[in-house]
């Protein structure tokens, strides 16, 4: 048995309790989790958000972002060894469907999500199939390795728009949005607007290279963006929050012929003024989900290696795994960046 953060039943909250230690199959690896980080999806599960209730079937172990050491490998594992430091792709793809076989495994027809559809990594140990593991460079700090996924999401989003020489607005400056701002800066954006309603996150956006920070609860983002772009609007906007006002403000601040990248997940259906926001603007609209597998992981590794984004700036708080309730309360307040938890050691 091991200790894990378990979504024990339907409803808000979770428990820290004993759970069977997983055993690796023939093509699986057993990982000792050294660091695991909290994501917005974890928050939705913890709060028992309406958007997640139909997918999660308690009891189950929560969590999907991690880095750890391989302790045991299955007999048919070919490319990984005991002692390797790995992370895992959250999107558990089948490898056989049309999407997987045409280079789109990130939207696999039989997709399962770690920590949502299957047991996750908020635990001392976790098992995953070798094909879903990512071998980390040992030079990357274990905390940074744990938090690669949000940077990978940002890399995927940034790759969907032309950044160099253009103006950009990022609506939602949580960890993924802040990573995106850092990428846009390194990719040569001429001016980056960061929009949020939480001052702590606006500070993160500034630390990551945001040029103009707008508190949407105090200022009208559209008026401010138009004022600072000579009435033209931004070349690209990224919706990273899933909040209804961000969609409206983002499309209104987008110049005709610009690009809208939609990443945030709304908690309910939203209304779009298709005629005025998209058709009459001849806008390019792109939905972005997760990461391309595993192309985005390779790009992300190069971004980290080149120092284009300092992911350590986003890691603001650390907790022992058993302190998970404090970690979730802090994340819910909005006054944090990436929060790391340690299942197998006391944090420094």
C-alpha positions, 0 to 999 in steps of 0.5 A, a space after each residue: 500500500 501507499 499514500 495518495 490523494 484520492 477522489 473518494 466520492 462524488 462531491 467537493 474535496 479529496 482525501 489522503 489515504 492508503 491506496 494499493 501500490 500499482 504493479 507494472 505490466 509487460 510494457 509498463 514502468 513503475 515510477 517513484 514520484 519525486 514532484 507533482 504539480 497541480 493543474 486547472 483540471 485537478 482543481 475542477 475535479 477537486 471542486 467537483 465542477 460541472 464540466 468534469 462530473 460525467 468523466 470522473 468515476 470515483 474512487 480514483 487517484 488524482 493528478 497528471 503532471 509529474 516527474 520521477 524515477 523509474 523503479 521497475 520496468 516490465 519485461 517487454 519495455 525496450 527503451 527505458 531503464 531503472 533509474 531514468 527520470 521521466 514524466 508522462 503524457 496526460 493524453 493516453 492514446 491508443 496508437 491504432 485509430 485514424 487520428 493516431 495513425 495520421 499524426 494526431 494522437 493528441 486527439 485520439 478517438 479513444 483518448 483517456 486522460 491520466 488522473 481523469 479517466 484513469 488513476 493519476 500521480 498524486 501518489 508515492 508511485 505511479 504506473 504508465 505504459 512506456 509509449 506514454 513516458 517522456 525521458 527527461 534530461 537529467 540537467 532539468 531540475 525535477 520541479 521544472 520537469 514536473 511542470 513541463 506540461 503547461 509549457 508544452 501547452 503554451 508551445 502548442 498554442 504559440 505554434 498555431 499563430 504567427 508571433 514574430 513581428 506581431 502584437 499579441 494579447 493573452 487573456 488569462 495569465 495563469 501558469 499556461 498563459 504566463 508561459 505563453 507570454 514568455 514564449 511570445 517574448 522569445 519568439 519576437 512579438 513586438 508588444 504583448 498584452 496580458 489581461 487578467 483580473 487577479 493582480 498576482 497573475 498579472 505580476 507573473 505575466 510581467 515577470 515572464 515578459 508582458 509589456 502591458 498588463 491590464 486588470 480586466 476588473 479595473 480597465 476596459 481591455 478593448 479600449 486600452 488595447 485599441 488605444 495602444 495599437 492606434 485603433 488597429 487591434 492586435 494581430 493575434 489573441 489567445 483565450 487561455 481562461 475559458 471566461 465568457 468576457 475574455 472571448 468577447 473582449 478578445 475578438 473585439 480587440 482582434 484586428 480584421 484578418 487577425 488570428 484567434 487561438 482558443 485554449 481555455 475551457 468554458 464552464 458552460 456554453 458561451 455565445 459568440 457573435 459569429 458575424 461581427 467577431 469572425 465573418 466580417 473580420 475575416 478572422 482566423 480561428 483555431 482551437 488548441 488542445 493539449 500538445 502534439 505527440 510527441 513533437 511538442 515535447 521535443 520543441 518544449 525540451 529545446 525551449 528549456 535547453 535554450 533558456 527561452 523560457 525560465 519555467 522556474 519563475 512560475 513555480 511559486 509554492 511547494 507542499 508535502 503531498 499530505 498538505 494537498 488541501 492547503 495547496 488546493 485552497 491556495 490555487 483556488 485563491 488565484 494567488 499562486 503560480 505553479 504549485 509543486 507537491 512532494 509525495 516521497 520527501 519533505 519539501 525544502 
